[in-house]
């Protein structure tokens, strides 16, 4: 099967039937911010690859290491914007996650001590 035939097959014979619907401006904003966050993460990943010299030569020649700071900031700021759009209390979310990590770490340390004593 060629790509054109495959494209026609997955489009349900030319009928565009989408199961995804955005009804409110809030839903559109959440989707937009989610896509934007992915873009920013991609840009950060490109900079990390450049720092590690894993990019092609043309990209490495244009790379400015100082931009990585901006890319980290872009990811953080866009994440905060997405949290606002989704009505997520980001402070609570971060504190809950830190607590979960601390509990897991304590449990792992406790298990490691038991193993060391055995």
C-alpha positions in Angstrom: 0.0 0.0 0.0 1.4 3.4 -0.9 1.2 6.5 1.4 -1.7 8.1 -0.6 -3.8 5.0 -0.3 -3.0 4.7 3.4 -3.9 8.4 3.9 -7.3 7.8 2.2 -7.9 4.7 4.2 -7.3 6.4 7.6 -9.4 9.4 6.6 -12.5 7.1 6.3 -12.7 7.5 2.5 -12.5 11.3 2.5 -14.9 11.9 5.3 -13.4 13.9 8.1 -14.9 12.5 11.2 -13.2 13.8 14.4 -13.9 12.4 17.8 -12.2 15.4 19.3 -14.3 18.6 19.8 -13.4 21.8 21.5 -16.4 23.6 22.8 -15.2 26.4 25.0 -12.4 29.0 24.7 -10.9 27.5 27.9 -10.5 24.1 26.1 -8.9 25.8 23.2 -6.5 27.7 25.5 -5.5 24.4 27.2 -4.9 22.7 23.9 -2.9 25.7 22.6 -0.8 25.9 25.7 -0.2 22.1 25.7 1.1 22.4 22.1 3.2 25.4 23.0 4.7 23.6 25.9 5.7 20.8 23.6 7.3 23.3 21.3 9.3 24.8 24.2 10.4 21.4 25.5 11.6 20.6 21.9 13.6 23.7 21.8 15.2 22.9 25.1 16.0 19.4 23.9 17.7 20.9 20.8 19.9 23.1 23.0 20.8 20.2 25.3 21.8 18.1 22.2 23.9 21.0 21.1 25.6 21.3 24.5 26.4 17.6 24.2 27.6 18.2 20.6 25.0 15.7 19.3 23.5 18.0 16.7 24.5 18.2 13.1 27.3 20.6 12.3 25.1 23.3 10.8 23.1 23.6 14.0 26.2 23.5 16.2 27.6 26.4 14.3 24.5 28.6 15.0 24.2 27.4 18.6 24.7 30.0 21.4 25.0 28.4 24.8 23.4 31.4 26.5 20.1 30.5 24.9 19.7 27.4 27.0 18.8 29.7 30.0 16.0 31.2 28.0 14.7 27.8 26.9 14.5 26.6 30.5 12.6 29.7 31.4 10.3 29.2 28.5 9.4 25.7 29.6 8.8 26.9 33.2 6.7 29.9 32.1 4.7 27.9 29.6 4.0 25.2 32.2 2.7 27.9 34.6 0.5 29.3 31.9 -0.9 25.9 31.1 -1.5 25.2 34.8 -3.4 28.5 35.0 -5.5 27.7 31.9 -6.3 24.2 33.3 -7.1 25.8 36.7 -4.4 23.8 38.5 -3.0 25.1 41.8 0.6 24.7 40.7 2.0 25.4 44.2 -0.2 22.6 45.6 0.8 20.3 42.8 4.5 20.8 43.3 4.3 20.5 47.1 2.2 17.3 46.8 4.8 15.9 44.3 7.8 16.8 46.5 6.0 15.0 49.5 5.5 11.9 47.4 9.1 11.9 46.3 10.3 12.3 49.9 8.1 9.4 51.0 9.3 7.2 48.2 13.0 8.1 48.9 12.5 7.4 52.6 11.0 4.0 51.8 13.8 3.1 49.4 16.4 4.1 52.0 14.6 1.9 54.6 14.6 -1.0 52.3 18.3 -0.5 51.4 19.2 -0.5 55.2 17.3 -3.8 55.6 19.2 -5.3 52.6 22.6 -4.1 54.0 21.8 -5.7 57.4 21.0 -9.1 55.7 
